[in-house]
Amino acid sequence: MPEAVIVSALRTPIGTARKGTLRDTTAFDLADHVVSAAARGLGSAQIDDVILGEGMYGGGVIARHAAVTAGLTSVPGLANNRHCAAGMSAVQSAAASVRAGMDELVIAGGVNSASTSPKSRFRVEGEWVDPWVSPTHPDSPEAPNMDMSITVGWNAAVKAGVSREEMDAWALRSHRNAIAAIDEGRFADEVLPIETPHGLFAVDEHPRRDTSMEKLAKLTPLHPEIEGFSITAGNASGANDAAAVLAVASDRFAADRLGLPDLATVKSWASVGVDPAYTGLAPVEAIPKALARAGMSLNDVDLFEINEAFAAMCVATIRLLGIDADRVNVSGSGCSLGHPVAASGARMLVSLVHELRRRGGGIGVAAMCAGGGMGSATVIEVPAP
């Protein structure tokens, strides 16, 4: 069985939805940009497929659009949707196909434009219309279908005993880590600048330099009617736009045909389902399951990326699994960089690959929850230089 290796990992900068630099850049534009760049980097290599996570874009296949734009007219394209884990699931599907010997080279990742998605409110004859959005799970009082602040954030906080102060402190840490990564140029090898109607966009714009515990403490909870509720806009992720892709190849193809070094090996992955009311705790199940499939334990992991859909679920995961917080989200995550939903899983893997390479290699785990009571985790190994 061939190994599935990552030979390219890149992403766009992350924009703030509806008011940021990517507000007039569609998901198709973002996908076309990163897939074309990845294809150019692979030269004349035979690309078997393009798999992109996407969400709420009307049933099209953005991956096929990007393949054609990149000149890959013989490459089909596949749309993948596992909600927040869609981009990660796309990479897992690529790795599975490569390891099975069905494909030798696949470009996989995710794309999200909250700014231009059809699920956004729109006007008809001067009246605001809320479009129909596909539910993630059957609605219930303890797991309201369209309120992730409860199913992902608050219920996880209550279960793990995460306080408002802990949530705000984690969000502040996230912003500081992201700003430090930007200022130190840590994202230079992974970010692909993109031309937009508002100029060249090259630097993540969502992290806030002026965030403080005092400012975070002043924010009103999203549900003040619920006693003790402490999820706020400040300790939650933003709405964002971005795309991220990784080229996944068989180790033999990478060495013999591409002549490219292995950036990382995809060792294992796992996706899980949990009670939708506790969606935020899905990584607690997914991480050990993925590690067990690789014959590893938590102690083998050098770095974790755990998506901060809400600070509460990230803190809860760390607490319940006993993870060293210093190994988690060292360059920020959802609360700071933002959460471009269908792209986040791929973005996390891109950042994990490059950060581990910067540190001289090691084992990394990217994990996240996904709407409707789902979660996923992927284990990678970056070789020493």
Disulfide bonds with the S-S distance in Angstrom:
none
